[in-house]
Amino acid sequence: MYIKKILLAIALLGLLFFGYFAYYVYSVMFVPNTAFNNSEAYIYVKSDANYNDVRSDLEPLLKDIDKFDALAEQKKYTTNIKAGKYRITKGMTNNDIINSIRSKNIPVKLSFNNQPSLELLSGRIAKQIEADSTSILQSMKDEDFLTKNGFTNQTALGMYVPNSYEFFWNTSAKGFRDRMLKEYKKFWNDTRLEKARKIGLNPDKVMTLASIVHEESKQNSEQPRIAGVYINRLNNKWPLQADPTLKFAAYQLPKYKNTIIKRVLNVHKEIDSPYNTYKNIGLPPGLITMPDISAIDAVLNYEKHNYFYFAASADKPGFHKFAKTLAQHNQNARAYQRYLSKQGITK
């Protein structure tokens, strides 16, 4: 009788123990453990992160970090950290969270446009992926890479076609650069290459001319007409006389650092630079900014006409007046100069 009581007590203790153990396992694995009120939260795991780094990011988001630790150890996540961006939704269990941050790296939408230099572009990209701006810029300017792929320091900016792209957040600097080369080659499909060939320009020169068109006008409707003016000048061996190239040349000089040129003057036309298209015939050696796709396609599909001149419109700011003769152009130009003077813009 006494032995039976002992055995019964042991059995009851065993049931209690196993019941508690089962409950603990259940609570560790299957009870919601999120502590935030929003519908979802994100963590960013760096490429060199260890478990303590991930734990620090998760702790404010969870009700019980110790139970998460226990399951992470059991599922060997603590020694198998994966870099990336991960989503945690409200009401997730520890098991759900570990499954998410171990295998569900979320792509980020990376976008850029109108960056006037590789330096500024690298800074823009570094705000959207893990790689820092210094490593991105070094990768962009790598001489072996540029030479191998037919670019120079002056044309390298043209490899980056402004748009939105999907990347994993933990993409490296080289990974970003190499992916953009693929996107560049995809952009320059057979149709665009054939159009470039017909107007006697290669992709680099199209991008250079497009950068000038882009700086002249942000109006998609008149960009093909402006491109047509420049094509007419190129075909007739005229200097482009593009004011944006003068501004670009000026900004390379210490005198014009941290300034904004609102009015192109005769002194700017005397700047000694290969980008001075008043002094040099043909296209400058590279881009003066990153053109929008609209400006690139405006060059490839330029408007065929007999205009050789254009001037900013005093009547319709942001647009231009086009002329076939120098006399008509001078009249348009004088009207715009009077407009600038009335606005108090002298330089």
Secondary structure, DSSP 8 states (H G I E B T S, - for coil): -HHHHHHHHHHHHHHHHHHHHHHHHHHHHHSB-B--SSSEEEEEE-TT--HHHHHHHHGGGBS-HHHHHHHHHHTTGGG----EEEEEETT-BHHHHHHHHHH---EEEEEE---SSHHHHHHHHHTTSSS-HHHHHHHHT-HHHHHHTT--TTTGGGGS--EEEEEETT--HHHHHHHHHHHHHHHS-HHHHHHHHHTT--HHHHHHHHHHHHHH---TTTHHHHHHHHHHHHHTT-----HHHHHHHHHTSGGGTT----S--TTGGG--STT-TTTS-S--SS-SS---HHHHHHHHT----S--EEEE-SSSTT-EEEESSHHHHHHHHHHHHHHHHHTT---
